[in-house]
Amino acid sequence: MTKTNGKVKEDIEVTREFLQSLANSTDNAYEKFSKLSETSSNIVKEVEEKEKILQLEKQKKKDQQENNIRDTIKKFSNKFDMNSNKMIVERVVCEKVSKNATDDQVIKTRTNNIQKFYTSIFNNILVGVKSIYNVCVELYNAEQELKDDFGILKQVLPLSETTIAKYIKIGKSELLSDLYKLNKLPESWTTQYYITTQVTKQNLNSDETAREAFINMCSIYTTQKDVFEYFYGEKQKSPSPWEYGDLSKPVDFLKVAIESDNRLSGLEPNTLFYIRERVEEVVEDALKEMSVDKLGYSTDHMDKPMKVGVAFNEQLANGITTLTFDWITKLGSKELREKYLTAFKKKFKEITSKTVNSVIPNNIGYSDLKSK
């Protein structure tokens, strides 16, 4: 029995040493693995950083090449002359980029290909501008030379009376003639026409300094917007009549519109204000009825309630109110006028909690306005 116990103790000691050895071996293996893993991560990060730097350098080089090509084309565009160029009808044939080409050769080939298309397209744009402008000049000359017979010419030309009138104004303009000679005539004839409407307003015929400054500003790329902003500054955006209260990024999902046979007349303003009030009540009740608690489910992990705003065109409603007031106060029958006006004001205050005169422009001046 003693020998058996001794044997067991010996076996246990051997087992313990084996397990300890295994544990030490495992710890060393884990430590080695951790170091290897850390080293691998560092290598991956280093490779990624180098890749990012390489991509940035490639993009920088690409951007610089494109800027160089763009600058070359811009300088090339100065060679075009609106007074001498002719229509180009031959189709552009591109040169292929050689696989073994150097960077300089690639840039040169790309530049030449772009330049070919630019020459064809931009030249024909100028031809188009020149053609329309020459039509305008000839129409003006025809009006001066043909006198009464000009009416016959207008009848057979495929142009409307309005277009002909605008073309003549363009052809008559000395300022546009100067721009044409300087290759600065805007490509759009509507821009050209708009310029003619500003000549007198801006003293462009009498003020040489103003005329010269305007000519310097102009180019074939000048738009009507450019001309407007040159004289009057940037247009201010009109505030939207539609406001949704505290909604920062509203998305429309329902709209209500009105219609009348004669634009705004015939529309009843109190009905509009009443519809708004009722819609707001319905929306409020619906949000309460469709709360997360009552629905039994949520569509957001924060359980945030949905917001709904009701937008009302106050400006339109006030305009209709003014027109309605104007119509009532001009009724021929004094009795009917007073009856309508009393009922109208009463209903307006009942719905909006305001008086009619609070939305009527101050300069209307009706005597009836003084009464509440």
FENFEN-V628665 format. One line per field, one symbol per residue. ss: DSSP state (H for helix, E for strand, - for the rest). burial: b if it has 24 or more other ideal C-beta (glycine too) atoms within 12 Angstrom, else e. A space follows every 50 residues. Layout:
BEGIN
ss = ???
burial = ???
END
This chain:
BEGIN
ss = -HHHHHHHHHHHHHHHHHHHHHHHHHHHHHHHHHHHHHHHHHHHHHHHHH HHHHHHHHHHHHHHHHHHHHHHHHHHH----------------------- --HHHHHHHHHHHHHHHHHHHHHHHHHHHHHHHHHHHHHHHHHHHHHHHH HHHHHH----HHHHHHHHHHHH-HHHHHHHH-------HHHHHHHHHH-- -------HHHHHHHHHH------HHHHHHHHH------------------ -----------E--E---HHHHHHHHHHHHHHHHHHHHH--HHHH----- -------------HHHHHHHHHHHHHHHH----HHHHHHHHHHHHHHHHH HH---HHH--------HHHH--
burial = eeeeeeeeeeeeeeeeeeeeeeeeeeeeeeeeeeeeeeeeeeeeeeeeee eeeeeeeeeeeeeeeeeebeeebeeebeebebeebeeeeeeeeeeeeeee eeeeeebeebbbebbeebebebbebbbebbebbbbbbbbbebbeeeeeee eeeeeeeeeeeeebebbbbbbbbebbbebbeebbbbbbbebbbbbbebbe ebebeeeeeebeebbeebbbebebebbeebbeeeeeeeeeeeeeeeeeee eeeeeeeeeeeeebeebbbbebbeebeeeeeebeeeeeeeeeeeeeeeee eeeeeeebbbbbbbebbbebbbbbbbbbbeeeeeeeeeebbeebbebbee bbeeebbebbeeeeeeebbeee
END
